[in-house]
Amino acid sequence: DGNKINYDKPVIIGDDVWIGARASILKGADIPDGCIIGYGSIVTKRFDEPHSIITGIPAKQIKNNITWRREKTI
């Protein structure tokens, strides 16, 4: 009948986020700055805590207050 049943939602990914291989970021996901998304995770919701490790199916925050840095190689 033309009625929409699966409405869209934005996906927001912050700065300096690492996303592991085979991870799925679905509609409505919000990943704060400095987070790490684990291999094969399915992110389906909004997370509020920056600098966290987020992993699992469905994804959940397992550790916070992490730091990482990328060394430049020449």
C-alpha positions as CSV (number, residue, x, y, z in Angstrom):
1,D,0.0,0.0,0.0
2,G,3.0,2.3,-0.2
3,N,3.4,2.9,3.6
4,K,7.0,3.1,4.7
5,I,7.8,0.6,7.5
6,N,11.6,0.8,7.7
7,Y,12.6,4.4,8.3
8,D,16.1,5.6,7.8
9,K,18.3,6.9,10.7
10,P,21.7,8.6,10.5
11,V,25.0,6.9,11.2
12,I,27.5,9.0,13.1
13,I,31.2,8.1,13.4
14,G,33.5,10.3,15.4
15,D,37.1,11.3,14.8
16,D,40.0,8.8,15.3
17,V,37.7,5.7,15.4
18,W,39.2,2.3,14.5
19,I,36.7,-0.2,12.9
20,G,37.8,-3.8,12.9
21,A,37.4,-6.0,9.8
22,R,34.0,-7.5,9.1
23,A,32.3,-5.1,11.6
24,S,28.8,-3.9,10.6
25,I,27.7,-0.3,11.5
26,L,23.9,-0.2,11.1
27,K,21.4,2.6,10.9
28,G,21.1,4.7,14.1
29,A,24.6,3.9,15.3
30,D,26.6,6.7,16.9
31,I,30.2,6.0,17.7
32,P,32.0,8.7,19.8
33,D,35.6,10.0,19.2
34,G,38.6,7.7,19.9
35,C,36.7,4.4,20.0
36,I,37.7,1.0,18.8
37,I,35.1,-1.3,17.2
38,G,36.0,-5.0,17.5
39,Y,36.3,-7.5,14.7
40,G,33.0,-8.8,13.4
41,S,30.9,-6.6,15.8
42,I,27.4,-5.4,14.9
43,V,26.8,-1.8,16.1
44,T,23.1,-1.0,16.2
45,K,22.8,1.8,18.8
46,R,24.1,5.0,20.2
47,F,27.2,5.0,22.5
48,D,27.9,8.0,24.7
49,E,31.4,7.3,26.2
50,P,34.3,8.4,24.1
51,H,37.6,6.5,24.1
52,S,36.0,3.1,24.6
53,I,36.3,-0.4,23.2
54,I,33.0,-1.5,21.7
55,T,32.6,-5.1,20.6
56,G,30.2,-8.0,20.3
57,I,26.9,-9.1,18.7
58,P,25.1,-6.9,19.4
59,A,27.9,-4.5,20.3
60,K,28.4,-3.3,23.9
61,Q,31.0,-1.2,25.6
62,I,33.5,-3.4,27.4
63,K,36.2,-0.9,28.4
64,N,36.4,2.9,28.6
65,N,39.1,5.5,29.1
66,I,41.5,3.9,26.6
67,T,44.1,5.8,24.6
68,W,45.9,4.9,21.5
69,R,48.1,6.7,19.0
70,R,49.4,6.1,15.6
71,E,53.1,6.4,15.0
72,K,54.1,7.9,11.7
73,T,56.4,5.7,9.7
74,I,58.6,7.0,7.0
